[in-house]
Amino acid sequence: MPLDSIRSLVQADLNAANHFLCSELKSDIPLINQLMEYILSCGGKRIRPLLVLLTARALKQEGQEPINLAAAIELIHTATLLHDDVVDHATLRRGQKTANTLWGNQASVLVGDFLYSRAFQLIVRLQHPQLLNIFADATHLIAEGEVMQLANCHNPDTTESVYFDVIQRKTAKLFEVASHIGATVSACSPTQVTAMQTYGMKLGIAYQLIDDALDYSALTAEIGKNIGNDLAEGKPTLPLIYALRQGSPSEISFLRNAIKKGSCERLDDIMTIIQSTGAIEYTTAAAKQHVQEANKALTFIPESLYRNALQDLAIFVVERNH
């Protein structure tokens, strides 16, 4: 099912969350307003707020609380993107120039901090201690994931186990939080809360796996970023890790040097090695396995149009080309 069709089930809630977001981000500091207007205009899939809303509605939770939480999680996600782009020296996101390219690193980092603080203000306002604990633990783990990734940059000996540890913290944790909080504000059983946490975590892992596969298998115009970005930053993602296991001695030596130097000088040769070793297929298969596990967790959730949409969202994650 196309993402727009999935969104249509909670479109009114998504619109309300976006309106709430815009109203909460107003500042008397012009630079903050300029950056936020630009970032919001660049769009995005809004999968994390969508996940909050679909989970809450699947568990029969109505009202404003899931809408406010959807806005809060999008603030945290946007803050992480601002910081990531600075760390990665990224110039493109969603096909548009990054904020750090236009306004500089200092402004991007500080506005990212502004978004984190605003998100926690919104969460505190809900007066739900469990929600505050969930978000506090998650932001801590996300920061750890970022540091772990940085520590493993330019390291061709990075293992698959370490790679999965990084993406579980850095990316999948916020997906898990989205489904966790959607369940937490609903009147459901502890088993259902755990099931939704599992769904979110598995979905997030699959999402990152596909992102990493796309970095070596899609055109810049399709994914909205520079192809080979991960290698240029020295990131040993799963396609590279697998190719290092399967390549010939000369190919392995070539890839190891490319990772150490963070070099895309011979990107065509690197793409050829990744394709010939079956690294894209291996990464995609891993994503599909995690999606199967995500959808298995949904068997604990009552059947409804919203649960069906969560299943369709998982399929979308592995079938997307951007």
C-alpha atoms as one frame of an Amber mdcrd trajectory, in Angstrom:
protein
   0.000   0.000   0.000   1.381   3.492  -0.840   2.380   5.639   2.124  -0.303
   8.216   1.266  -2.998   5.551   1.598  -1.646   4.536   5.022  -1.532   8.171
   6.115  -5.112   8.773   4.988  -6.435   6.766   7.967  -5.058   9.339  10.420
  -4.670  12.336   8.107  -6.736  14.618  10.307  -4.562  13.709  13.304  -1.375
  14.247  11.282  -2.650  17.676  10.207  -3.453  18.511  13.825   0.017  17.379
  14.927   1.640  19.509  12.230  -0.435  22.542  13.214   0.466  21.959  16.871
   4.124  21.622  15.884   4.139  24.923  14.020   2.449  26.763  16.890   4.891
  25.359  19.461   7.990  26.280  17.450   7.361  30.003  17.257  10.175  31.977
  18.809  11.031  35.649  19.255  14.459  34.810  17.787  14.302  35.295  13.983
  17.076  32.799  13.173  15.177  29.974  14.881  12.042  30.835  12.917  13.975
  30.951   9.638  15.554  27.546  10.167  12.324  25.938  11.330  10.319  27.318
   8.421  12.917  25.929   6.009  13.170  22.512   7.703   9.394  22.039   7.833
   9.054  23.098   4.198  11.470  20.317   3.154   8.867  17.761   4.158   9.747
  14.199   5.046   7.853  10.947   5.423   6.756  11.697   9.007   6.843   7.967
   9.720   7.517   8.313  13.447   4.491  10.550  14.185   2.447   8.316  11.891
   3.536   5.339  13.973   2.471   7.044  17.226  -0.977   7.785  15.836  -1.597
   4.400  14.178  -0.557   2.582  17.363  -2.775   4.699  19.598  -5.772   4.363
  17.287  -5.202   0.607  16.879  -5.462   0.369  20.666  -8.590   2.550  20.695
  -7.002   5.648  22.223  -8.694   8.826  21.031  -8.163  12.471  21.950  -5.374
  15.027  21.854  -2.614  13.206  23.757  -1.374  11.034  20.841  -1.381  14.130
  18.607   0.861  16.035  21.030   3.160  13.007  21.334   3.361  12.698  17.547
   4.549  16.312  17.424   7.082  15.740  20.229   8.656  12.724  18.561   8.980
  14.589  15.272  10.806  17.382  17.134  13.301  14.888  18.546  13.766  13.247
  15.155  14.366  16.623  13.491  16.875  17.560  16.198  18.835  14.361  15.545
  18.869  15.112  11.805  20.255  18.616  12.367  23.034  17.225  14.547  23.703
  14.281  12.197  24.151  16.554   9.198  26.732  18.600  11.059  28.679  15.513
  12.193  28.484  13.961   8.711  29.234  17.204   6.819  26.097  16.422   4.778
  25.068  18.850   2.042  21.797  17.242   0.919  18.756  15.870   2.728  15.460
  15.012   1.058  16.869  16.513  -2.114  17.335  19.934  -0.481  20.392  21.709
   0.904  20.911  20.919   4.579  20.464  23.594   7.219  24.170  23.501   8.084
  25.013  24.196   4.428  22.795  27.283   4.436  23.212  28.644   7.972  26.403
  27.005   9.236  27.205  24.352  11.817  26.774  26.517  14.891  23.211  27.536
  14.033  22.245  23.943  13.159  23.587  22.513  16.421  21.968  25.202  18.543
  18.590  24.943  16.819  18.813  21.173  17.255  19.287  21.796  20.986  16.279
  24.146  20.901  14.155  21.352  19.396  15.252  18.824  22.022  14.374  21.229
  24.828  11.031  22.115  23.255  10.164  18.419  22.839  10.800  17.772  26.516
   8.724  20.817  27.463   5.810  19.280  25.552   6.305  15.900  27.208   6.548
  17.380  30.703   3.348  19.321  30.030   1.469  16.020  29.592   2.247  15.167
  33.254   2.798  11.485  32.509   5.968  10.310  34.341   6.256   7.073  32.340
   6.351   8.997  29.073   9.117  11.221  30.408  11.155   8.147  31.386  10.670
   6.602  27.934  11.873   9.730  26.146  14.762  10.345  28.561  16.064   6.784
  28.198  15.663   6.924  24.419  17.554  10.174  23.885  20.370   8.795  26.034
  20.588   5.627  23.897  20.365   7.591  20.640  23.303   9.747  21.743  25.255
   6.594  22.618  24.489   5.195  19.173  25.821   8.323  17.512  29.037   8.127
  19.518  29.405   4.410  18.735  28.983   5.139  15.039  31.572   7.901  15.213
  33.991   5.604  17.068  33.653   2.995  14.316  34.071   5.362  11.374  36.984
   4.402   9.105  37.209   1.015  10.833  37.049  -1.819   8.261  37.077  -4.382
  11.097  33.632  -3.313  12.341  31.569  -6.461  12.874  27.974  -7.105  11.896
  27.122  -7.349  15.599  28.516  -3.879  16.291  26.714  -2.505  13.232  23.354
  -3.797  14.500  24.062  -2.440  17.977  24.629   1.015  16.455  21.476   1.065
  14.331  19.302  -0.283  17.152  20.331   2.693  19.259  20.746   5.358  16.602
  17.671   4.722  14.444  15.446   1.909  15.667  15.108   3.222  19.217  13.029
   6.211  18.114  10.744   3.917  16.088  10.354   1.784  19.213   9.558   4.885
  21.261   6.902   5.949  18.735   4.979   2.698  19.041   5.732   2.412  22.780
   4.240   5.785  23.675   1.253   5.182  21.405   0.554   2.050  23.437   1.443
   3.596  26.812  -1.293   6.245  26.590  -3.830   3.572  25.615  -5.785   1.276
  27.919  -4.081  -1.923  26.827  -2.339  -4.885  28.443   1.385  -5.067  29.274
   1.660  -7.807  26.616   0.313  -5.423  23.992   2.704  -2.664  25.081   5.635
  -5.071  24.725   4.314  -6.234  21.354   4.206  -2.652  20.081   7.733  -2.002
  21.359   8.927  -5.057  19.449   7.085  -3.951  16.328   8.646  -0.473  16.461
  12.179  -1.742  17.089  12.033  -4.311  14.294  10.504  -1.758  11.918  13.253
   0.743  12.723  16.018  -1.798  12.100  14.464  -2.677   8.739  14.173   1.007
   7.856  17.884   1.630   8.468  18.898  -1.526   6.597  17.009  -0.353   3.525
  18.527   3.135   3.887  21.990   1.587   3.914  21.204  -0.598   0.904  19.858
   2.405  -1.006  23.120   4.261  -0.469  24.724   1.819  -2.918  21.808   1.017
  -5.182  19.892   4.185  -6.027  20.306   7.475  -7.834  20.801  10.661  -5.841
  17.562  12.034  -7.271  15.647   9.051  -5.875  16.980   9.070  -2.321  17.503
  12.807  -1.929  21.121  12.592  -0.825  24.537  12.078  -2.361  25.120   8.465
  -3.339  28.094   6.916  -1.545  27.651   9.277   1.408  28.167   6.481   3.919
  31.473   5.467   2.389  32.635   9.088   2.077  32.064   9.374   5.832  33.924
   6.111   6.435  30.817   4.341   7.735  31.078   0.539   7.474  27.381  -0.254
   6.923  26.036  -3.765   6.312  26.513  -3.802   2.508  30.206  -3.004   2.997
  30.623  -5.401   5.921  29.118  -8.227   3.872  31.161  -7.375   0.770  34.307
  -7.494   2.921  33.385 -11.077   3.868  32.540 -12.220   0.348  34.976 -10.349
  -1.909  38.226 -11.585  -3.428  41.474 -10.691  -1.610  42.110  -7.769  -3.973
  38.518  -6.516  -3.598  38.734  -6.779   0.203  41.993  -4.817   0.231  40.460
  -2.171  -2.014  37.336  -1.811   0.179  39.365  -1.694   3.401  41.447   1.175
   2.053  38.342   3.011   0.869  36.784   2.759   4.351  39.986   3.852   6.075
  40.306   6.899   3.819  36.578   7.612   3.480  37.155   7.755  -0.244  34.609
   7.657  -3.074  37.200   8.266  -5.769  36.405   4.949  -7.483  32.765   4.717
  -6.554  31.843   2.773  -9.695  34.330   0.041  -8.754  33.024  -0.041  -5.199
  29.425  -0.298  -6.437  30.447  -3.154  -8.742  32.017  -5.102  -5.852  28.974
  -4.561  -3.646  26.630  -5.669  -6.415  28.724  -8.710  -7.423  29.028 -10.019
  -3.845  25.263  -9.941  -3.320  25.596  -7.417  -0.491  22.443  -5.511  -1.466
  20.385  -8.716  -1.572  21.835  -9.779   1.791  20.963  -6.442   3.390  17.472
  -6.420   1.889  16.844  -9.985   3.070  17.840  -8.964   6.604  15.368  -6.062
   6.418  12.579  -8.383   5.264  13.301 -10.754   8.150  12.947  -7.913  10.660
   9.695  -6.800   9.022   8.325 -10.329   9.352   9.179 -10.225  13.054   7.564
  -6.800  13.354   4.320  -7.994  11.813   4.366 -11.160  13.945   4.291  -8.923
  17.019   1.069  -7.342  15.729  -0.800 -10.624  16.278  -1.236  -9.461  19.886
  -3.123  -6.354  18.692  -6.867  -6.546  17.896  -7.653  -6.668  14.204  -8.674
  -3.294  12.756  -7.986  -0.962   9.851  -5.233   0.621  11.970  -3.493  -2.702
  12.615  -3.713  -3.454   8.895  -2.118  -0.052   8.226   0.760  -0.914  10.592
   1.312  -4.126   8.617   1.226  -2.161   5.366   3.683   0.364   6.809   6.157
  -2.444   7.454   5.822  -3.616   3.851   6.304  -0.052   2.608   9.533   0.244
   4.611  11.199  -2.653   2.777   9.769  -1.920  -0.669  10.570   1.800  -0.840
  13.172   3.209  -3.218  13.854   6.465  -1.350
